[in-house]
Amino acid sequence: MSKLLSDVKVLDLSRILAGPWATQLLADLGAEVIKIEHPRAGDDTRHWGPPNLPMASKKSIESGYFVCANRGKQSLALDISTTEGQAIIHQLLAESDVLVENFKVNGLKKYGLDYSSLKSRYPKLVYCSITGFGQTGPYAQQPGYDAIIQAMGGLMSITGAPEGETDSGPQKVGVAVADLMTGMYASSAILAALHYQRLYGVGQHIDLALLDTQVAWLANQNLNYFLTGTSPSRQGTAHPNIVPYQSFKTADGYIMVAVGNDAQFARFCRVLEQPNWAENERFQSNRGRVENRDELVALITLQMLKKTSDDWLNLFRDEQVPCAPINNLSQVFSDPQVCAREMRRTIVDNYGRQVPTVANPIRFSVTPVEYKAAPPVLGESTKQILMKLGKSETELADWLARGIISISDP
């Protein structure tokens, strides 16, 4: 059966994470994705290890970071600063639907590969630019890194232990969420633009900024600020609008509790052998629990210390009170639900290596995601792609000698 995007061709000039995350999702959905990499170094993240995959050749370096965001793609190792490289890009553009890039603003202009240079020649092209701060504004020329964006975009101000509780101060999230969320927005935007292109025959430029994305997805915290005029503060694991909704220390560790409504709170109180709390007018409603957060949390904290984590988890689950252990990744991938959903997968690459990957969380009933192609070795598809474009062995040998391309044959 045909894949969802089997007729879509993507030319991927992006590297690091936001762009590759978007194009990996498109590849998962069946699009043909050709990843353009510098012939000598490739995507920067190839070298962001250890840990790395076992080397397939003397030239291959695939860090875990690179592997997480590049499955399902072909690697064309090509120097786009050369006349020959640019000519090849134009040949590929002639049959491509989408171009994704994350160069600095106007960084591709000197190669004639910016959107304004390509628009008239390829009017149906969907061109997605991902930058730190967007194509306009006073910061447009500045480079954007995830940690910088987490800081500037407000995320770090609401992440970490409450003010004065510890000396840790603001914290960044443990993965590059600004990059990842920008990649997700990019894939949605590309699919919407492709739909428009199919209807009206017109492509367009997508301008996506990490900072815009970071600001946008603060969701309820943004509205909390708009409605009160007060900037939300750090609350550790606690929720700004729901109580009790946080981690609690037990006799031997910590667990997470997420009491989402008054009926759950009544059951929670019964498990803690404090049913009167649910009848107390200060705690009966979520509004009251939020307004009296400090008092209620202090009472709960004392009760939670009386039993072990497993004891509480079993008791809460029996009463259908939402709760969870705080798992490390070893525990995550041993969890029976995660195992049942087959979230850990393995792909055998063209070099016979067992490459671990994490499943795409989207489950389709008719067109399931398939994991056929591991993240490529640098230049793994160079020869195949160029010969398909009609290039000769002699041309390839010349370009290889001049460093315009690199080739890695399985």
N, C-alpha and C positions, 0 to 999 in steps of 0.2 A: 504494500500500500504506500502511496506517495506521502512524503512528509509534509507537514504544514507549509513550510517555506522552501520546498524543493525547487521552486522556480526563481528564487531570489539569490542574487550574487552580490557579495559584500567584499569590498576592498578595504582592508583594515590597515591604516597607517598609524594606529595608536600603539602605545606601550604603557608600561607600569600596570595600572589596575582598572581605573574607571572605564576607559575605552575597551580594553580586553574583556572586562566583565560583561559589557553590553554585547560584544560580538560573540562571546562564548555562548550566551543565551540564544542568540540568533542561530548559531551553529547547532546547538541542542535541538532547536526547532526545525532543523533540516536545511538551513541556508548553506550555500557554499561560501566559505570565508577564506580569503587569501590574505595571510598576514605578511605585510611587507616589513622586513627587518634589515638593519645594516649588516653587510656581509661579514664584517669582522666581529662585532660585539653582540649584535642582535638586540632583542628587547633587554633593557637594563635589568629587569628582574631575573633573567637567567642566572645572574651572578649574585643574587641576594640570598646566598646560603653560606654555610650549611644550615639545614640539611639539604642534600641534593640527591637526585636519582643516581644510581650507578651509571658510570659513563658508558655511552654507546660507542663512542669513538674518541680519539684524542682531542677532537675539537668540540665535543658536545658537553655543554653544561646546562643542566635543567634543575634549578632549585625548586624546593617545595612551593615557594611563592609563585614562580612561573607556572608550575604545573597546575596550580589551583584555578587559573583563569584562562587557559589556552587550549583546552581539549577541543577536538572536532575541527581544527583549522589546518590549513596548509601553510608552510613557511616558504616564502620566496625571499631569499637573501639578495637584496638589490640596493645599490647605491643610487638614490634618487637625485643626488647632486650632479650626476653626470647626464650628458645629453642622451646617451643610450638608455640610462635608467628612466628618464622622463618619458622617452618614446615608448618604452614598455608599459609604463603606467597608463599612458593614453590608450594603448591597445587594450589594456584590461578595462579601462573606463568605458570603452565603446560597448562592452558587453556586461557592465556592472549596473546594479540598481542603487547601490548604497556605497558611500565612502565615509569612513569614520576616521577622525584624526584628533590628536591632542597636542599639536605643536603650539608654541606661543602664538599670540595674536599676530597674524600676517607672517608667521614663520614659514609658510609654504609659498608665499607670494614670489620669492626669488626663484622658485622652481617653476612658476606658472601653474601651480597646483592648488591655489587658493580658490574659494568658491566663486569670487567675481570673475576670475580668469576662466573658469570651467563652465559657468552657467549657460552661456549662449551655445557652447559647443555640445553640451550634454544637458538639454533642457529638462529631461526626466529624472536627472540624478537627485537622489536624496543625500545631502551632504551634512554630516553631523560633526560639529566642532565642540570639543570638550576642553575647557580651560579652567584655571583656578577661579577667575573672577569675571569671565564673560568677555564678549567682543567690544563692549562699551564700558564707560565709567572710569573714574580716576585710577583704579587699580588694574585696569585691563592688561597692562604690560607686565605686571608682576607675576612671577611663577607661583603656582599654588600647590601646596603639599597638604596631605590629609590632616596632619597634626596642627598645622597653621589654621586650616579651615575649622577644625573642631574648636579651636580657641576663639577665633574671630566670630564664628557663627553662633556662639552661645551655648554649645553643647557642654563644654568643660565647666561652665558656670553652674550647671545643674547636675554635674556628675562628680561623685565623691562623697565623703563623709560630711555631715552637717558642720557648718562653721563653728569652730571652737571645740568640736568633739575630739578631733585628732589633729596632728600636725601635717597630715598628708596634703591638704589643700585641694584645689581643683584637679580632677583626673581626666585623662582622655579614655575613650572606650578602647578595649583591647584588640579590636580589629579596625581597619581603615574604613569606617562606616560612611564617611563623606564620599570617598571614592566609590564604594559599593552601591550606595543609594543613587549616586549620579549615573552609574552604569545601568541601574534598573530603570531610572527615568529615561535614559537614552534609548534603551531598547523599546520602551513603550512609545516614545516619540517617533522613533524610526518606523515602527509598525503603523502608527497613525498616518505618518507622511506617505508611506507606501500605499496605504489604502486610498488616500487622496490622489496619489499618482495614478493608481489603477482607474479611478473614476474619471479624472480630468486630464490625464496625460501630462501633468506638470509636477516637477520635483521642487525642492525647496531647501533652504539652509536652516539647520537646527543649531541654535546657539545655547549651549548648556554650560553652566558655571557651577563649580563645586560649592562656592559660597551661597549662591542662590538655592541650591539643593539643600544644603545644611540648614539654612534659615527656614525653608519651606517645611521640612519634615519634623520640625519641633512640635508640630501639631497642637495638642491641648496646652502645652506650655506657652506657646505663642498667644493663644486666646486667654489663658490665665493672666498674662501680662496686659493684653488689650483691655480686658474687662476690669482690671484692678488698678492699672498704672504702676504696679509693683513688680519688679523683676523677680521671677522665681529663684529660689535658693537651692543649694545642694541638700539633698535629703537621704543620701546613702541609697539603701535599697527600698526606701519608702516611696509611696505614691503620693503626689501632691494633692490628689482629689479623692482618694479612697483610703479608709482606715478600718481595720488593720490590713495592710497590704505591703508586707516587707519580710525581711529575714529576721529570725529570732534565734538567739543562742539557746541550746538545750543542754542537758547534762553532759553530753559528749560531742557536741558539734553545733551545726547550724542547719536550719531548714527554712524554706520559703513558704509563706502563707499568703493567700490571695483571697480575701473575703470580699466578694463583689456585691452583696446585697444584704438586706436586713435578715432574711430567712437564714442565710448562711451564717450570719453573725450569731443568731440565736443557737444554731447547732454548734458553732465554734465555742460558745460560752458553756454549753452543756458538756462538751468534751473536757474543757478546762475545769469542770465542776464548779462553775461560777454562773449559774443560770440567771441570777439576779442582775448581772451586768446588762443583759439584753432587755431588762425591764426598767433600767435606770433611764430617766428622761434625758440625761446627758449623752447616753450612748445608744438610745433606741434607733435613731436614724443615722444615716451616713453623715449628714450635715453636722449633727451633734458630735459624732466621733471625730470628724475632721477638726471641729472647733475645740474639742477637748483631747486632741491627739496626745499631748505629752502625758497627761494623767492616765489615759487608757493604756498607752504603750508601756508605761512603767509598771502597771498592774499585770499586764500580759507577760512582760519580761520575767517577773518573779515566778509566775506559774510555769512558764516554759522550762525553767531550769530544773524542774522537779522530775523530769523523765528524759529518756534518751531520744535521739532523733528517730530511730526506728519505732519506738513506742508511740511517739506523737504521730508519725506518718500513718501508722496502722490505724490508730484511733480516729484521726481526721478522715481518712479514706472511708472508713466504715460509716461515718456520718455524712459523707459527701461534702466535706469541707475542702475546697481546693488547696492543695499543698504539694510540695515537691522537695526532694533532696537537692542539694547544690552540688551538681556533678562536675568532676573534671572530665576531660575529653576521653580518657580511658573508660570512665563509667558511662559517658554518653554513648559510645559506640558498642558498649556491652548491654545497653538498655534493651529489654525485650521489644519495646515498641519501635525503637530505632532500627533494631535488627529486622523486625517484621516488615518494616517499610523499605528495607534494603537500601538504606542511606549510604552505606559504604559499598563502593563498587571497585572493580579492578578491570583495567583495559590492558591487553597485551599489545605493545607497540610493534612497529616494523622491525625492531631490533631484538624482539623476543623478551623485552623487559616487562615485568609485571608492574604496571603503573597504577597506584591507588588514586581514587577520585571520590568525590562526594556527589551523590545523585542530585540531579535537578529536582526541586521539590514539586514541580508541576506534574500532575498525573492526568493524562488524557485517556478517554475511554476508547477512542478510535485510532489515534495516531500517537502511540506512546513514544517518549524520548528514548533513543537508542544511543549506546555509548560505543561507537565503532572506532573512533580515531583518538588516540592519545595525543597529548600536547606534542607538537613536532620538534624534532631536532632542528637546529638552525640550518636553513637551506635544504631541508629534506625534500621539498617539492619543487625546488628551483628548476631542475632539468625538465621535469615533466611539464610544468606550466609553460616554460619558454618554448619547448618543442611543439606544444599544442598551439602556440602562437605562430608557428612556422619558422622558428629560429633553427639554424643549422648547427651541427656539431662543431664546425669550424668557428662560427660566431661565439658559441659558448666557451670554447677553449680560449679564444682571444679575450673575452670579457673576464673569464676566470683568471687569466694571467695578469690582467690589468687591475684586478680587485674590484671590478664593477659588480660581480656576483660571487657567491660562494655556493658550493654544491656539497651536500652530504647524502650519499646514496646508501640505502640500507644494504 
